[in-house]
Amino acid sequence: MFDRPLKILMVSSEVVPFAKTGGLADVAGSLPKALATVGNNQAGHDVRVTLPHYKGIEGARYRMDFPVLFKNRAETAIIREASIDAQYQGEHRLVPVYLVDNHHYFYRDGMYMFEDEAERFAFFCRAVLEMLPRLNWQPDIIHCNDWQSGPIPFFLKVRYRQDSFYNKIATVFTIHNLQYQGNFPKQALSLLGVGEEYFTPDLLEFYGTVSFIKTGILFADVISTVSKTYANEIQRPEMGERLDGLLRKRSADLYGIVNGINYHEFNPQTDPRIHCNYSRDSLENKRENKYALQKEMGLPVKNVPVIGMISRLVEQKGLDLVASVMERLMEMDLQFILLGTGDPYYEKTFIKIKEKYPEKADIYIGFNAILAQRIYAGADMFLMPSRFEPCGLGQLIAMRYGTIPIVRAVGGLADTVHDFNPVTGSGNGFVFSEYSTEAVWHALSRALTLYHNDPGQWQRLVRHAMEMDFSWARSAVEYLQLYQEAISRHQKRAKTA
């Protein structure tokens, strides 16, 4: 595939295990490990990661500091270094992680939602680029993630284009969720070091604002998002978040690659967080996880179907559909367990369900990583009726643990979950398309009917779901191909510029 190992820099505003608010951190922490170990090249790809050094991150050692000329003044960037351990076939490789520190911008309670977001992340992007020659390390590709790193492709093509150190670096910009855009007042132009000539619809202007996500989409060599279906969806007005026109314009440069999960971390045979380890050949032990989960949640311990949900409690996740079928579900001999936090309206809605049906429903408001694993292992079914879902990780983890997903056919859910066919036995879950109460109820009813009426077929479905390969190794190969495409296109554009 390549004539030499690639030098790859992953840029993200959050990375597991250093900082996390959502799935972006999981991707940015797992994909580099897969990239460092994938393939048969003994030398391996030289993969490195960078993120801000937020308050609370510990253990990173001082590497260097330097001034960044920014907003007509010099701001100090302190670079601290840590690493993440990549494992492959018993081998360990350390992926270097560079944390950009600045007390003024990053020593705060919380990671996001500050008034100076544009300034904080414009500084971060500048510091990342200024760091590279000081490390004496020139990446072939910079992989930017979401709006917080959107200025990097712009800086490379505008501010650094005459610098021989930078002009060979290609860029990939990945959209994890198009709703989060980084739109700021016009004054943000000064943070990017340009004037009003760039404030036009063809450049950085976006409905009266300066948009960092538009900046990334416009100037990156290649754009990707986290599933093939979502790549198509965001080119349509109903899901394009007002960027569908630009995305259609760049459709030849837009790709979809489904996220993976870490098969070392998410392994029912070895996971220390669950009550009883098991495999597809010892599913009787999965049932022991159900009984332990029921006991932990204060529900009656008995062999009834358990429907699990682990979700942010927000409109995107289809919580209105779930609420609309709860009364009918509670009339059946089953249990429902929900873990999540978010909109107070949905928190109160589901707490009332728990209070009304304490023998059938339990709701945990908050975040609990260990309980999440126990739900994945102990539930029989996993519900994800999302309005939209760029990729989704919950359905991938659920299948790894033999918990059958019930999903709406959007984004990555459509790409990874295929509807069960009782005639052929094909499929790995239950899928519905229409966003309606009756559609989700029909999917739930089909799953419950199979569970009750054909235990043998249900067990075969569980084993089939556990056999699916959603590891990062598979996705990493696709990303390496994408990087090569980005490098090729960058070189071609440079020759014609």
TASUL-V692382 format. One record per residue. N is the residue number from 1. RES is the residue in one small letter. SS is DSSP state (~ for helix, > for strand, _ for the rest). OMEGA is omega as a letter, one per 20 degrees, with the letter a starting at -180 (* if undefined). NEAR is the number of other C-alpha atoms within 10 Angstrom. Layout:
N|RES|SS|OMEGA|NEAR ; N|RES|SS|OMEGA|NEAR
//
This chain:
1|m|_|a|9 ; 2|f|_|r|9 ; 3|d|_|r|5 ; 4|r|_|r|10 ; 5|p|_|r|16 ; 6|l|_|r|19 ; 7|k|>|a|18 ; 8|i|>|r|25 ; 9|l|>|r|25 ; 10|m|>|a|22 ; 11|v|>|a|28 ; 12|s|_|r|22 ; 13|s|_|r|25 ; 14|e|_|a|26 ; 15|v|>|r|25 ; 16|v|_|j|17 ; 17|p|_|a|14 ; 18|f|_|a|22 ; 19|a|>|a|20 ; 20|k|_|r|16 ; 21|t|_|a|14 ; 22|g|_|a|12 ; 23|g|~|r|18 ; 24|l|~|a|20 ; 25|a|~|r|18 ; 26|d|~|r|21 ; 27|v|~|a|23 ; 28|a|~|r|25 ; 29|g|~|a|27 ; 30|s|~|a|26 ; 31|l|~|r|23 ; 32|p|~|r|26 ; 33|k|~|r|25 ; 34|a|~|r|24 ; 35|l|~|a|25 ; 36|a|~|a|28 ; 37|t|~|a|24 ; 38|v|_|r|20 ; 39|g|_|a|14 ; 40|n|_|a|7 ; 41|n|_|a|12 ; 42|q|_|r|9 ; 43|a|_|r|10 ; 44|g|_|r|17 ; 45|h|_|a|20 ; 46|d|>|a|18 ; 47|v|>|r|24 ; 48|r|>|a|23 ; 49|v|>|r|24 ; 50|t|>|r|24 ; 51|l|>|r|23 ; 52|p|>|r|30 ; 53|h|_|a|28 ; 54|y|_|r|23 ; 55|k|_|r|17 ; 56|g|_|r|12 ; 57|i|_|a|13 ; 58|e|_|r|10 ; 59|g|_|r|11 ; 60|a|_|a|16 ; 61|r|>|r|12 ; 62|y|>|r|14 ; 63|r|>|a|13 ; 64|m|>|r|13 ; 65|d|>|a|17 ; 66|f|>|r|15 ; 67|p|>|r|13 ; 68|v|>|r|18 ; 69|l|>|a|14 ; 70|f|>|a|18 ; 71|k|_|r|13 ; 72|n|_|r|10 ; 73|r|>|r|9 ; 74|a|>|r|11 ; 75|e|>|a|17 ; 76|t|>|r|19 ; 77|a|>|r|23 ; 78|i|>|a|20 ; 79|i|>|r|24 ; 80|r|>|a|20 ; 81|e|>|r|18 ; 82|a|>|r|19 ; 83|s|>|r|17 ; 84|i|>|a|20 ; 85|d|>|r|15 ; 86|a|>|a|20 ; 87|q|>|r|15 ; 88|y|>|r|14 ; 89|q|_|r|6 ; 90|g|_|r|6 ; 91|e|>|r|9 ; 92|h|>|r|14 ; 93|r|>|r|15 ; 94|l|>|r|15 ; 95|v|>|a|20 ; 96|p|>|r|18 ; 97|v|>|r|24 ; 98|y|>|a|25 ; 99|l|>|a|26 ; 100|v|>|a|24 ; 101|d|>|r|23 ; 102|n|_|a|21 ; 103|h|~|a|13 ; 104|h|~|a|10 ; 105|y|~|a|21 ; 106|f|~|r|19 ; 107|y|_|a|16 ; 108|r|_|r|13 ; 109|d|_|a|9 ; 110|g|_|a|12 ; 111|m|_|a|19 ; 112|y|_|r|13 ; 113|m|_|r|7 ; 114|f|_|a|11 ; 115|e|_|a|9 ; 116|d|_|a|12 ; 117|e|~|a|17 ; 118|a|~|a|24 ; 119|e|~|a|17 ; 120|r|~|a|19 ; 121|f|~|r|23 ; 122|a|~|r|23 ; 123|f|~|r|24 ; 124|f|~|a|30 ; 125|c|~|r|24 ; 126|r|~|a|21 ; 127|a|~|r|25 ; 128|v|~|a|22 ; 129|l|~|r|17 ; 130|e|~|r|16 ; 131|m|~|a|21 ; 132|l|~|r|15 ; 133|p|~|r|11 ; 134|r|~|r|12 ; 135|l|~|a|10 ; 136|n|_|a|9 ; 137|w|_|a|12 ; 138|q|_|a|18 ; 139|p|_|r|21 ; 140|d|_|a|21 ; 141|i|>|r|23 ; 142|i|>|a|25 ; 143|h|>|a|26 ; 144|c|>|a|28 ; 145|n|>|r|25 ; 146|d|_|a|24 ; 147|w|~|a|29 ; 148|q|~|r|25 ; 149|s|~|a|28 ; 150|g|_|r|30 ; 151|p|~|a|27 ; 152|i|~|r|30 ; 153|p|~|r|27 ; 154|f|~|r|22 ; 155|f|~|a|21 ; 156|l|~|a|22 ; 157|k|~|a|17 ; 158|v|~|a|14 ; 159|r|_|a|15 ; 160|y|_|a|15 ; 161|r|_|r|16 ; 162|q|_|a|11 ; 163|d|_|a|10 ; 164|s|_|r|9 ; 165|f|_|a|15 ; 166|y|_|a|20 ; 167|n|_|r|15 ; 168|k|_|a|18 ; 169|i|_|r|23 ; 170|a|>|a|27 ; 171|t|>|r|29 ; 172|v|>|r|28 ; 173|f|>|a|29 ; 174|t|>|r|27 ; 175|i|>|r|26 ; 176|h|_|r|23 ; 177|n|_|a|18 ; 178|l|_|r|19 ; 179|q|_|a|12 ; 180|y|_|a|14 ; 181|q|_|a|20 ; 182|g|_|r|20 ; 183|n|>|a|20 ; 184|f|>|r|20 ; 185|p|_|a|13 ; 186|k|~|a|17 ; 187|q|~|r|13 ; 188|a|~|r|20 ; 189|l|~|a|21 ; 190|s|~|r|14 ; 191|l|~|r|19 ; 192|l|~|r|23 ; 193|g|_|a|14 ; 194|v|_|a|13 ; 195|g|_|a|13 ; 196|e|~|r|12 ; 197|e|~|r|9 ; 198|y|~|a|13 ; 199|f|_|r|17 ; 200|t|_|a|13 ; 201|p|_|r|11 ; 202|d|_|a|10 ; 203|l|_|a|15 ; 204|l|_|a|24 ; 205|e|>|a|22 ; 206|f|>|a|22 ; 207|y|_|r|11 ; 208|g|_|r|14 ; 209|t|>|r|17 ; 210|v|>|a|26 ; 211|s|>|r|25 ; 212|f|~|r|30 ; 213|i|~|r|27 ; 214|k|~|r|22 ; 215|t|~|r|25 ; 216|g|~|a|30 ; 217|i|~|a|28 ; 218|l|~|a|22 ; 219|f|~|r|22 ; 220|a|_|r|27 ; 221|d|_|r|26 ; 222|v|>|r|27 ; 223|i|>|r|27 ; 224|s|>|r|25 ; 225|t|>|b|27 ; 226|v|_|r|24 ; 227|s|_|a|26 ; 228|k|~|r|20 ; 229|t|~|r|23 ; 230|y|~|r|31 ; 231|a|~|r|24 ; 232|n|~|a|20 ; 233|e|~|a|18 ; 234|i|_|r|23 ; 235|q|_|r|22 ; 236|r|_|a|16 ; 237|p|_|a|12 ; 238|e|_|r|10 ; 239|m|_|a|16 ; 240|g|_|r|20 ; 241|e|_|r|15 ; 242|r|_|r|17 ; 243|l|_|a|20 ; 244|d|~|r|19 ; 245|g|~|r|15 ; 246|l|~|a|15 ; 247|l|~|r|22 ; 248|r|~|r|16 ; 249|k|~|a|13 ; 250|r|_|a|15 ; 251|s|~|r|16 ; 252|a|~|a|10 ; 253|d|~|a|18 ; 254|l|>|a|22 ; 255|y|>|r|20 ; 256|g|>|r|24 ; 257|i|_|a|23 ; 258|v|_|r|26 ; 259|n|_|r|27 ; 260|g|_|r|25 ; 261|i|>|a|22 ; 262|n|_|a|19 ; 263|y|_|r|16 ; 264|h|_|a|13 ; 265|e|_|a|10 ; 266|f|_|a|18 ; 267|n|_|a|17 ; 268|p|_|r|24 ; 269|q|_|a|15 ; 270|t|_|a|14 ; 271|d|_|a|17 ; 272|p|_|a|13 ; 273|r|_|a|15 ; 274|i|_|a|23 ; 275|h|_|a|19 ; 276|c|_|a|20 ; 277|n|_|a|19 ; 278|y|_|r|23 ; 279|s|_|r|18 ; 280|r|_|r|21 ; 281|d|_|r|8 ; 282|s|_|a|11 ; 283|l|_|r|16 ; 284|e|~|r|11 ; 285|n|~|r|17 ; 286|k|~|r|25 ; 287|r|~|r|19 ; 288|e|~|r|18 ; 289|n|~|r|22 ; 290|k|~|a|26 ; 291|y|~|r|20 ; 292|a|~|r|19 ; 293|l|~|r|23 ; 294|q|~|r|23 ; 295|k|~|a|13 ; 296|e|~|a|12 ; 297|m|~|r|16 ; 298|g|_|r|14 ; 299|l|_|r|19 ; 300|p|_|a|14 ; 301|v|_|r|14 ; 302|k|_|a|13 ; 303|n|_|r|14 ; 304|v|_|r|16 ; 305|p|>|r|19 ; 306|v|>|r|23 ; 307|i|>|a|25 ; 308|g|>|r|27 ; 309|m|>|r|22 ; 310|i|>|a|23 ; 311|s|_|r|19 ; 312|r|_|a|19 ; 313|l|>|a|22 ; 314|v|_|a|18 ; 315|e|~|a|15 ; 316|q|~|a|13 ; 317|k|~|r|18 ; 318|g|_|a|21 ; 319|l|~|r|20 ; 320|d|~|r|19 ; 321|l|~|a|20 ; 322|v|~|r|19 ; 323|a|~|a|15 ; 324|s|~|a|15 ; 325|v|~|a|15 ; 326|m|~|a|15 ; 327|e|~|r|13 ; 328|r|~|r|9 ; 329|l|~|a|19 ; 330|m|~|r|17 ; 331|e|_|a|10 ; 332|m|_|a|12 ; 333|d|_|a|11 ; 334|l|>|r|17 ; 335|q|>|a|24 ; 336|f|>|a|24 ; 337|i|>|a|22 ; 338|l|>|r|22 ; 339|l|>|r|21 ; 340|g|>|r|20 ; 341|t|_|a|17 ; 342|g|>|a|14 ; 343|d|_|r|12 ; 344|p|~|r|10 ; 345|y|~|a|10 ; 346|y|~|r|19 ; 347|e|~|a|18 ; 348|k|~|a|12 ; 349|t|~|a|13 ; 350|f|~|r|22 ; 351|i|~|r|18 ; 352|k|~|r|13 ; 353|i|~|r|19 ; 354|k|~|a|19 ; 355|e|~|a|13 ; 356|k|~|a|13 ; 357|y|_|a|16 ; 358|p|_|r|16 ; 359|e|_|a|15 ; 360|k|_|a|23 ; 361|a|>|r|24 ; 362|d|>|a|23 ; 363|i|>|r|20 ; 364|y|>|r|18 ; 365|i|>|a|17 ; 366|g|_|r|12 ; 367|f|_|a|14 ; 368|n|_|a|12 ; 369|a|~|a|11 ; 370|i|~|r|11 ; 371|l|~|r|18 ; 372|a|~|r|21 ; 373|q|~|a|21 ; 374|r|~|r|21 ; 375|i|~|r|29 ; 376|y|~|a|29 ; 377|a|~|a|33 ; 378|g|~|a|29 ; 379|a|_|r|28 ; 380|d|_|a|26 ; 381|m|>|a|29 ; 382|f|>|a|28 ; 383|l|>|r|26 ; 384|m|>|a|26 ; 385|p|_|a|28 ; 386|s|_|r|23 ; 387|r|_|r|18 ; 388|f|_|a|21 ; 389|e|_|a|24 ; 390|p|_|r|27 ; 391|c|_|a|29 ; 392|g|_|r|22 ; 393|l|_|a|19 ; 394|g|~|a|21 ; 395|q|~|r|26 ; 396|l|~|r|28 ; 397|i|~|a|24 ; 398|a|~|a|26 ; 399|m|~|r|28 ; 400|r|~|a|29 ; 401|y|_|r|30 ; 402|g|_|r|31 ; 403|t|_|a|31 ; 404|i|>|a|31 ; 405|p|>|r|31 ; 406|i|>|a|27 ; 407|v|>|r|25 ; 408|r|>|a|27 ; 409|a|_|r|26 ; 410|v|_|r|23 ; 411|g|~|a|26 ; 412|g|~|r|28 ; 413|l|~|r|30 ; 414|a|~|a|22 ; 415|d|~|a|16 ; 416|t|~|a|20 ; 417|v|_|a|23 ; 418|h|_|a|18 ; 419|d|>|r|19 ; 420|f|_|r|17 ; 421|n|_|a|12 ; 422|p|_|a|12 ; 423|v|_|a|6 ; 424|t|_|a|7 ; 425|g|_|a|14 ; 426|s|_|r|14 ; 427|g|_|a|16 ; 428|n|_|r|27 ; 429|g|>|a|26 ; 430|f|>|a|26 ; 431|v|>|r|28 ; 432|f|>|a|21 ; 433|s|_|a|14 ; 434|e|_|r|13 ; 435|y|_|a|15 ; 436|s|_|r|14 ; 437|t|~|a|14 ; 438|e|~|a|14 ; 439|a|~|r|17 ; 440|v|~|r|27 ; 441|w|~|r|19 ; 442|h|~|r|14 ; 443|a|~|r|20 ; 444|l|~|a|21 ; 445|s|~|r|14 ; 446|r|~|a|16 ; 447|a|~|a|22 ; 448|l|~|r|19 ; 449|t|~|r|13 ; 450|l|~|a|15 ; 451|y|~|a|18 ; 452|h|~|a|11 ; 453|n|~|a|10 ; 454|d|_|a|10 ; 455|p|~|r|12 ; 456|g|~|r|11 ; 457|q|~|r|14 ; 458|w|~|r|20 ; 459|q|~|r|15 ; 460|r|~|r|15 ; 461|l|~|r|23 ; 462|v|~|a|23 ; 463|r|~|r|22 ; 464|h|~|r|20 ; 465|a|~|a|24 ; 466|m|~|r|23 ; 467|e|~|a|14 ; 468|m|_|r|13 ; 469|d|_|r|15 ; 470|f|_|r|21 ; 471|s|>|r|20 ; 472|w|~|r|23 ; 473|a|~|r|23 ; 474|r|~|a|16 ; 475|s|~|a|19 ; 476|a|~|r|25 ; 477|v|~|r|16 ; 478|e|~|r|15 ; 479|y|~|r|21 ; 480|l|~|r|18 ; 481|q|~|r|13 ; 482|l|~|r|19 ; 483|y|~|r|23 ; 484|q|~|r|18 ; 485|e|~|r|17 ; 486|a|~|r|24 ; 487|i|~|r|21 ; 488|s|~|a|14 ; 489|r|~|r|17 ; 490|h|~|a|20 ; 491|q|~|r|17 ; 492|k|~|r|11 ; 493|r|~|r|11 ; 494|a|~|a|12 ; 495|k|~|a|8 ; 496|t|~|a|6 ; 497|a|_|*|6
//
